[in-house]
Amino acid sequence: MAVIPARHASNPSPEAAFDRTAKHFAANAVARRPNLPRTLRRRASLAFVLAAACISLPACSDTQPVVRPGEDAAVPPQTRPSGVLPPPSELYGELFTAVQTQQIYPDQKTFVDTTPDADAATIMRLYAQQKDAPGFSLRDFVTQHFKPPVDAVVTPPANQTLRAHIDWLWPHLTRTTEGASPNGSLITLPKPYVVPGGRFREGYYWDSYFTMLGLQEAGREDLVDDMLDNFAHLIDTVGHVPNGNRTYYASRSQPPFFAYMVELAAEKEGNGVYQKYLPALRKEYAYWMQGETGTARGAATAHVVTMPDGAVLNRYWDASATPRDESYLEDVQTAKSAAGRPAPEVWRDLRAGAESGWDFSSRWLGDGKTLATIRTTAIVPIDLNSLMYHLEKTIVTGCTVTHDAACVADFSARASRRDAAINHWLWNANGYYGDYDWQLGQPRDGLTAAALYPLFAGVATPDHAISTAQHVRDTLLQPGGLATTTQNTGQQWDAPNGWAPLQWIAIEGLSRYGERPLADEIGQRFLKGVKGVYASEGKLVEKYVVEGSGVGGGGGGEYPLQDGFGWTNGVTAKLLDRYGQ
C-alpha cells in the first residue's frame, strides 16, 4: 500500500529578533489595509521590512562592503519573482509563528502546504480581531481558515512485478497545478510533473532527473518534455529552479541537474533540444555565478567562492537567513543549541544544507556529528562543482549547435578552469575527491559517496578515478550497495543509509572510467535490497539501509520514511533494464 499525496491539494540573536519583528510588523500593517491590491500589499510589506532594516541596522547601503578573506560578501536584496507570493512565514507572521510553535500539526510542513480560504491580508485581519478574545482557540481558527493537504491511500493490484508496480505508480505520482489556490504556497506550472510521494506533494528539482530516467524507460518522453518545459519556465520566471515548486522554497535551488535533463531528452530527440533550452541553461548558470567578478580571493558571495589562487568555485547557499518554513520549530531549536553562533548564520547553513539535497549529513557538520555545528556555506562541495562543470560543457554543446563561436570559446575556457580547480582544490591527499572548507583553508575529512560525482561528470583524471574507485570499494561498498558516508550520526544522509540517486551517480561514473565490475556490484546489490523491501512490504521507499544483514527501509532525519518514491522508481527501472527483472 502506498501513501500518495492528493492531487490538489531560543535565545535569538538581535538580528534574528529584528528580522522576526520586522516581518510581523509588515504583515500586521498590511493586514490593516486589506483593500490594497495584492501587488501593492506586497510592496508595502517589503517597504516596511526595508525601512525597519535601515533604521535598526548599523549600515544601509546599495554597495557591497570590502570583504576580508574568510568572510562572506553582502549580497544585494533579490527582487521577489513576479507572480510568486512571499512564503507563509512572511504572509502570516505572528500567526505562522504561533501555529508552528504550538505544533497545531505534527509535521511542520503541513501548515505551509495548507490551502487558505482567503488572501493573507483578510485572514490576518480576522486573526488580529479574534486572537485576544476570551475562549479563542488557535486550533479552531486554523481549522476554519486553512484546509490541510490530504494524502490519498491507493492500493495497487495484487501480485504486481516490481517493474509493473513502477509503471503503475507513474500516473498516481503525476500532478498539475490546475485549480491551485492563488493564496496557497504552490507555485503554478504550465505542464504536468511527477512528485516524489508521501509528504513531498510538489515537484523537486534534483529528484526529477532520476525520476525522468524511469519515465524514459516507460516510454513517457512526453512527460520528460513537460517537466523540462516546467523547469525552463521556472528559470525564466523565478530566475532559477527552486528547491521545489513552493513559495517557501524559492529562496534557494537544489543540485543543478537541468543540464543532465536536457542531455537526457537530446539522446532521444536530437540536438534541437540543446538549442531550445540554451537560454534557460545560460540563465541558470548566471544564477549560480552571481558575484563571480567582484569577490576577493578567499571570500564568497552568494553561491560563488573565490579560492586563494583566484579560481572560482561554487557552494550551496540560500538567499534567506531565517528558519525554514517547513521545519520552523526544528530550526529554532537547532539555533538555540548552537552556543556562541548568531541564529541567522545557523539558519542559512541549514537552508544551504537543504539546497544541497543532503539534508542533513556529517559532510556539513563542523564536529562531524552535531547539527548545531552545521557550516554548509563554509564548504566547497565536490558534487556541486562537478555539476557546474557539466553545465558549462552542456552550454558549450548548445552554443556549438547554434554556431555561437564566442560562447563556445567562453564556456570552454570556463570548463577548463573549473576542471583544473576541481582537480587541485577538491582532490584529497588521501586519494579521493572530497569537499574543501574555504574558511578554514583545509580539506574536509572523510570519504563520501559524493566523491564519485567527478567521474559521473567526466572531470576526473584517469589516475584520480582509479584511486577514488579503490577507496570506494574498500570503504563505502556494503551488502546493500553504496553507503552515503562512513559516519553514523542519526542524520539521513549518513551511514547506514544508501540513496538511489547516489547509486546511479556511482554506477554511471565508475562505468565511464572502466570500473564496470565495481559499478555492477553496486547496482546489483542495491537492486537486490529494493527487491527485498518490495517483496516484504509491497512498496519502494525514499532510502534504504545498506549496511549489515538487515537491509531494508532507511531511517534518520527530520521526518518518517516516505514511500512512493520518484527517484527510487526511476533508478530501479534503469537497474531492472540493465540487470534483469
C-alpha positions in Angstrom: 0.0 0.0 0.0 1.4 3.4 -1.0 0.6 6.7 0.5 0.3 9.2 -2.3 -0.2 13.0 -1.8 -3.5 14.2 -3.0 -3.6 15.7 -6.5 -4.7 19.1 -5.3 -4.0 19.6 -2.9 15.7 30.1 21.9 17.7 32.9 22.7 17.6 34.5 19.4 20.3 37.0 18.3 19.4 40.7 18.0 19.5 40.2 14.2 17.0 37.3 14.4 14.8 39.2 16.8 14.8 42.2 14.4 14.1 40.1 11.4 11.1 38.4 13.0 9.7 41.7 14.4 10.1 43.4 11.1 8.2 40.7 9.3 5.4 40.6 11.8 5.1 44.4 11.7 4.9 44.3 8.0 2.3 41.6 7.9 0.2 43.2 10.6 0.5 46.7 9.0 -0.5 45.3 5.6 -3.3 43.3 7.2 -4.8 46.5 8.5 -5.1 47.7 4.9 -7.0 44.8 3.2 -8.3 46.9 0.3 -4.9 47.4 -1.2 -4.4 45.5 -4.5 -2.2 42.4 -4.0 0.8 43.9 -5.8 0.7 47.0 -3.6 0.3 44.9 -0.5 3.5 43.0 -1.3 5.3 46.2 -2.0 4.0 47.7 1.3 5.2 44.7 3.2 8.6 44.9 1.7 8.8 48.6 2.3 8.0 48.1 6.0 10.8 45.5 6.3 13.4 47.5 4.4 12.5 50.7 6.3 12.9 48.9 9.6 16.1 47.4 8.5 17.6 50.8 7.6 16.6 52.2 10.9 17.8 49.3 13.0 21.0 48.1 11.4 24.4 49.8 11.6 24.5 50.5 7.8 22.0 50.6 5.0 23.7 50.9 1.6 23.4 49.7 -2.0 27.1 48.9 -2.2 28.9 45.8 -1.2 31.4 46.2 1.6 35.1 45.2 1.2 35.4 41.6 2.2 38.4 40.2 4.0 39.5 36.6 3.3 37.3 34.1 5.1 34.3 36.4 5.1 31.0 36.4 3.2 30.3 39.3 0.9 27.0 41.0 1.4 24.5 40.2 -1.3 22.1 42.9 -2.5 18.5 42.1 -1.8 16.9 40.0 -4.5 13.8 41.1 -6.2 10.9 38.8 -5.5 10.0 36.9 -8.6 6.9 38.2 -10.4 3.8 36.2 -9.6 5.3 34.3 -6.7 3.8 35.1 -3.3 6.0 35.6 -0.2 6.4 32.4 1.9 3.8 31.7 4.6 6.2 32.9 7.3 6.1 36.3 5.8 2.4 36.3 4.8 1.2 35.2 8.2 3.9 36.5 10.6 2.7 36.1 14.2 0.0 33.6 13.2 2.6 31.4 11.4 4.9 31.5 14.4 2.1 30.6 16.8 0.9 27.7 14.6 4.3 26.2 14.2 5.5 26.8 17.8 2.3 25.3 19.2 2.6 22.3 16.8 -1.0 22.5 15.6 0.1 19.9 13.1 2.6 17.1 14.0 4.6 17.8 10.8 5.8 21.4 10.3 5.4 21.1 6.6 1.6 20.5 6.8 0.7 24.1 7.7 2.8 25.6 4.9 1.1 23.3 2.4 -2.5 24.1 3.5 -5.0 25.9 1.3 -6.2 29.2 2.9 -9.9 30.2 2.4 -9.0 33.8 1.7 -6.0 36.0 1.0 -3.4 36.5 3.7 -4.5 40.1 4.5 -8.0 39.1 5.2 -7.0 36.2 7.4 -4.5 38.3 9.3 -7.2 40.9 9.9 -9.5 38.3 11.3 -6.7 36.9 13.5 -5.9 40.3 14.9 -9.6 40.8 15.7 -10.1 37.5 17.4 -6.8 36.3 18.9 -7.3 38.2 22.3 -10.9 37.3 22.7 -11.9 35.1 25.7 -12.0 31.5 24.6 -10.1 32.0 21.4 -8.8 28.7 20.0 -5.9 28.8 17.7 -6.6 25.3 16.5 -10.2 26.1 15.7 -9.1 29.3 13.8 -6.7 27.3 11.7 -9.2 24.6 11.1 -11.7 27.2 9.9 -9.4 29.1 7.6 -6.8 26.5 6.3 -7.5 23.3 4.5 -4.8 20.8 5.1 -3.4 18.6 2.3 -5.0 15.1 2.0 -2.8 12.1 1.3 -4.8 9.7 -0.7 -4.1 6.0 0.0 -4.0 4.0 -3.2 -3.9 0.2 -3.3 -2.0 -1.4 -6.2 -3.2 -4.5 -7.9 -2.2 -7.7 -6.3 0.9 -9.7 -7.3 2.5 -7.0 -9.5 6.0 -7.5 -10.5 8.4 -4.7 -9.4 8.6 -3.3 -12.9 4.8 -3.4 -13.3 4.4 -1.6 -10.0 6.8 1.2 -11.0 4.9 1.7 -14.3 1.6 1.6 -12.4 2.9 4.3 -10.0 3.7 7.0 -12.6 0.1 8.2 -13.2 -0.5 8.2 -9.5 2.5 10.5 -8.9 1.7 12.8 -11.7 0.3 16.2 -10.9 -0.8 19.5 -12.4 -1.4 22.8 -10.7 -4.7 23.4 -12.4 -7.2 24.6 -9.9 -4.5 25.5 -7.3 -5.5 28.3 -5.0 -3.8 31.7 -5.7 -3.5 32.1 -1.9 -1.6 28.9 -1.3 2.1 28.2 -1.3 2.1 26.1 -4.5 3.9 27.8 -7.4 1.9 27.1 -10.6 3.5 25.3 -13.5 2.3 25.2 -17.1 2.5 21.4 -17.6 2.2 18.1 -15.7 5.0 16.9 -13.4 5.9 14.0 -11.2 6.2 14.3 -7.4 8.3 12.1 -5.2 5.4 10.9 -3.0 4.4 10.9 0.7 4.8 14.3 2.3 6.5 15.6 -0.8 3.4 16.8 -2.6 5.3 19.1 -5.0 7.9 18.7 -7.7 11.5 18.7 -6.6 14.4 19.8 -8.7 17.2 17.2 -8.5 14.8 14.4 -7.7 13.2 15.0 -11.1 16.3 13.9 -13.1 16.3 10.5 -11.6 12.5 10.2 -12.0 13.0 11.1 -15.7 15.3 8.1 -16.1 12.4 5.9 -15.2 9.9 7.9 -17.3 12.1 7.4 -20.3 12.3 3.7 -19.6 8.5 3.6 -19.6 8.3 5.5 -22.9 7.0 8.7 -21.3 9.1 11.1 -23.3 6.1 13.4 -23.3 6.2 13.7 -19.5 10.0 14.2 -19.6 9.5 17.1 -22.1 6.7 18.5 -19.9 8.9 18.6 -16.9 11.8 20.2 -18.9 9.4 22.9 -20.0 8.3 23.5 -16.4 11.9 23.9 -15.3 12.7 26.3 -18.1 9.6 28.2 -17.1 10.8 28.5 -13.5 14.2 29.6 -14.6 12.6 32.3 -16.8 10.1 33.5 -14.2 11.8 32.9 -10.9 15.3 33.3 -12.1 16.4 29.7 -11.1 14.8 26.3 -10.4 13.6 26.5 -6.8 14.2 23.6 -4.4 10.5 22.7 -5.2 7.5 24.5 -6.6 6.5 26.1 -3.3 6.9 29.7 -2.4 8.9 28.8 0.7 11.4 27.0 -1.5 12.0 30.0 -3.8 15.0 31.4 -2.0 17.2 28.5 -2.9 17.7 25.9 -5.6 19.0 22.3 -5.5 21.9 20.5 -7.2 21.7 21.8 -10.8 20.7 18.8 -12.9 18.8 20.8 -15.5 21.7 20.3 -18.0 21.5 16.5 -17.4 17.8 16.6 -18.1 18.4 18.4 -21.4 21.1 15.9 -22.3 18.7 13.0 -21.5 16.0 14.4 -23.8 18.6 15.1 -26.5 19.6 11.5 -26.6 16.1 10.6 -27.9 15.1 13.8 -29.7 18.3 15.2 -31.2 20.4 18.4 -30.9 17.4 20.7 -31.3 16.8 20.1 -27.6 20.1 21.9 -26.8 19.0 24.9 -29.0 15.6 25.0 -27.3 16.9 25.1 -23.8 20.1 27.0 -24.3 18.7 30.3 -23.0 17.5 28.6 -19.8 20.8 26.9 -19.3 22.7 30.2 -19.6 20.3 31.9 -17.2 20.6 29.2 -14.6 24.4 29.4 -14.9 24.2 33.2 -14.3 22.1 32.5 -11.1 24.8 30.2 -9.7 27.6 32.5 -10.7 26.2 35.8 -9.3 29.1 37.7 -7.7 31.9 35.9 -9.6 33.6 39.2 -10.8 33.5 41.1 -7.5 34.5 38.6 -4.9 38.0 38.9 -3.4 40.3 35.9 -3.1 39.5 33.8 0.0 35.9 35.2 0.2 32.4 34.3 -1.0 29.4 35.9 -2.4 26.1 34.0 -2.7 26.9 30.7 -4.4 30.4 31.8 -5.5 33.7 31.2 -3.7 37.0 32.7 -4.9 39.8 30.4 -3.9 43.2 31.8 -2.7 44.7 31.3 -6.2 41.8 33.2 -7.9 40.0 30.1 -9.1 36.2 30.5 -8.9 34.2 27.6 -7.5 30.7 27.2 -6.0 29.0 26.4 -2.8 25.4 25.8 -1.5 23.7 28.9 -0.2 20.3 30.4 0.5 19.1 34.0 0.0 17.3 33.8 3.3 18.7 33.5 6.8 15.6 32.6 8.8 14.2 29.3 10.0 12.8 27.2 7.1 9.1 27.5 6.9 8.7 23.7 6.5 10.9 23.0 9.5 10.4 26.1 11.6 10.4 24.7 15.1 13.3 22.3 14.4 15.4 25.1 13.1 14.7 27.4 16.0 15.7 24.7 18.4 18.9 23.9 16.5 19.9 27.6 16.6 19.2 27.7 20.4 21.6 24.8 20.9 24.3 26.4 18.8 26.2 28.1 21.6 28.0 31.3 20.5 26.7 31.4 17.0 24.3 34.0 15.6 21.0 32.3 14.8 20.8 33.7 11.2 24.1 32.1 10.5 22.9 28.7 11.7 19.6 29.1 9.7 21.4 30.0 6.5 23.6 26.9 6.9 20.6 24.7 7.5 18.9 26.2 4.4 22.1 25.7 2.4 22.1 22.1 3.6 18.6 21.7 2.2 19.7 23.2 -1.1 22.5 20.5 -1.3 19.9 17.8 -1.2 21.9 16.1 1.6 19.7 17.4 4.4 21.4 16.6 6.6 24.8 14.9 6.7 28.1 14.8 8.5 29.5 16.4 5.4 28.2 19.8 6.6 28.8 19.4 10.3 31.7 21.2 12.0 32.3 18.4 14.5 31.1 15.7 12.2 28.1 14.7 14.4 26.1 17.6 15.8 23.6 19.5 13.7 24.1 22.8 15.6 27.7 22.9 14.2 26.5 22.9 10.6 28.7 25.1 8.3 27.4 24.3 4.8 28.2 27.7 3.4 31.8 27.3 4.5 32.3 24.3 2.3 33.1 24.0 -1.4 31.3 20.8 -2.4 32.7 18.3 -4.9 29.2 17.3 -6.2 28.1 20.9 -6.9 31.2 21.8 -8.7 31.2 18.6 -10.8 27.6 19.5 -11.8 28.7 23.1 -12.6 31.4 21.7 -14.9 28.9 19.6 -16.7 26.6 22.7 -17.0 29.5 24.6 -18.6 30.2 21.7 -21.0 26.5 21.5 -21.9 26.4 25.2 -22.7 29.4 24.6 -25.0 27.3 21.9 -26.8 24.3 24.2 -27.1 26.5 27.1 -28.4 28.1 24.7 -30.9 24.7 23.7 -32.2 23.7 27.4 -32.6 27.0 28.3 -34.2 27.9 30.8 -31.5 31.7 30.8 -31.6 32.2 33.4 -28.9 30.1 31.4 -26.5 31.9 28.2 -27.3 35.2 29.9 -26.5 34.0 31.5 -23.3 32.4 28.4 -21.8 35.1 26.0 -23.0 37.6 28.2 -21.1 35.3 28.3 -18.0 35.1 24.5 -18.0 38.8 24.1 -18.4 39.4 26.4 -15.5 36.9 24.6 -13.3 38.5 21.3 -14.3 41.9 22.5 -13.1 40.4 23.9 -9.9 38.5 20.7 -9.0 41.5 18.5 -9.5 43.6 20.9 -7.4 41.3 22.1 -4.6 38.9 19.1 -4.3 41.4 16.3 -4.6 42.1 14.9 -1.1 45.7 13.9 -0.4 44.3 10.6 0.9 43.5 9.6 -2.6 39.9 10.5 -3.4 37.7 13.5 -4.3 36.1 15.5 -1.5 34.9 18.8 -0.1 37.0 21.8 0.9 36.4 24.1 3.8 37.3 27.5 2.3 37.0 29.3 5.6 39.4 27.0 7.5 41.6 26.6 4.4 41.7 22.8 4.5 40.0 19.7 3.0 37.1 18.1 4.8 37.8 14.7 6.3 36.2 11.5 5.2 35.2 9.7 2.1 31.6 10.1 1.0 29.5 9.0 -2.0 29.8 12.5 -3.4 33.4 11.5 -4.4 32.0 9.8 -7.5 30.5 12.9 -9.0 33.7 13.9 -10.8 33.6 10.5 -12.5 29.9 11.0 -13.4 30.6 14.4 -14.9 33.8 13.4 -16.7 36.0 15.9 -14.9 38.1 13.2 -13.0 41.6 12.4 -14.3 42.1 8.7 -15.1 44.5 8.3 -12.2 42.2 10.1 -9.8 39.3 8.0 -10.9 41.2 4.7 -10.3 42.3 5.8 -6.8 38.8 7.0 -5.9 37.2 3.8 -7.1 39.6 1.8 -4.9 38.8 3.8 -1.8 35.1 3.5 -2.5 35.4 -0.3 -2.9 37.3 -0.6 0.4 35.2 1.9 2.4 31.7 2.5 1.1 30.7 -0.7 -0.7 28.2 -2.5 1.6 25.9 -5.6 1.3 23.0 -3.3 0.1 25.0 -1.1 -2.3 26.9 2.2 -1.7 26.8 3.8 1.7 26.4 7.5 1.7 29.2 8.2 4.2 31.2 6.2 6.8 29.6 8.1 9.7 26.5 7.0 11.6 25.2 10.3 13.1 21.4 9.8 13.0 21.2 12.1 10.0 19.6 10.6 7.0 22.4 11.4 4.5 24.9 9.3 6.5 25.5 5.6 7.3 23.8 3.2 7.3 21.7 4.7 4.5 22.0 4.4 0.8 20.1 6.5 -1.7 19.0 5.6 -5.2 20.4 8.8 -6.9 23.9 8.2 -5.4 23.9 4.6 -6.6 23.2 5.8 -10.1 25.9 8.5 -10.0 28.3 5.8 -8.8 27.3 3.3 -11.4 27.5 5.7 -14.3 30.6 7.4 -13.1 32.6 4.2 -12.5 31.4 2.7 -15.8 32.6 5.8 -17.6 36.2 5.2 -16.3 36.3 1.5 -17.0 35.4 0.4 -13.4 32.5 -1.7 -14.6 32.9 -4.6 -12.2 32.6 -2.3 -9.2 29.7 -0.4 -10.9 27.8 -3.6 -11.4 28.5 -4.8 -7.9 26.9 -1.6 -6.5 24.0 -1.8 -8.9 23.2 -5.4 -8.3 23.5 -5.2 -4.5 21.2 -2.1 -4.3 18.6 -3.7 -6.7 18.6 -6.8 -4.5 17.8 -4.6 -1.5 15.0 -2.8 -3.3 13.5 -6.1 -4.4 13.7 -7.4 -0.9 11.7 -4.5 0.6 9.2 -4.7 -2.2 8.7 -8.4 -1.7 8.1 -7.9 2.1 6.3 -4.5 2.1 4.9 -4.0 -1.4 6.5 -0.6 -1.9 9.5 1.4 -2.9 10.9 3.9 -0.4 12.9 7.0 -0.3 16.1 5.5 1.2 17.5 2.1 2.2 19.7 0.7 4.9 22.6 -0.8 3.0 24.9 -1.9 5.8 24.8 -5.2 7.7 22.4 -8.1 7.2 19.3 -6.1 8.0 18.9 -4.3 4.6 15.6 -2.5 4.4 14.0 0.9 4.5 16.3 3.6 5.9 15.8 6.0 8.8 17.1 9.1 10.4 16.5 12.7 9.6 13.6 15.1 10.3 10.6 13.0 9.2 9.4 9.4 8.9 10.4 7.2 6.0 8.4 8.1 2.9 7.3 5.7 0.1 6.3 6.3 -3.5 9.0 7.1 -4.4 10.0 9.1 -7.5 13.8 8.8 -7.7 13.9 5.2 -6.4 11.3 4.2 -9.0 13.4 5.8 -11.8 16.8 4.4 -10.8 15.2 1.0 -10.1 13.6 0.9 -13.6 17.1 1.6 -15.1 18.7 -1.1 -13.0 16.0 -3.7 -13.9 16.7 -2.9 -17.6 20.4 -3.3 -17.0 20.5 -6.4 -14.7 17.2 -8.1 -15.5 13.9 -8.5 -13.7 
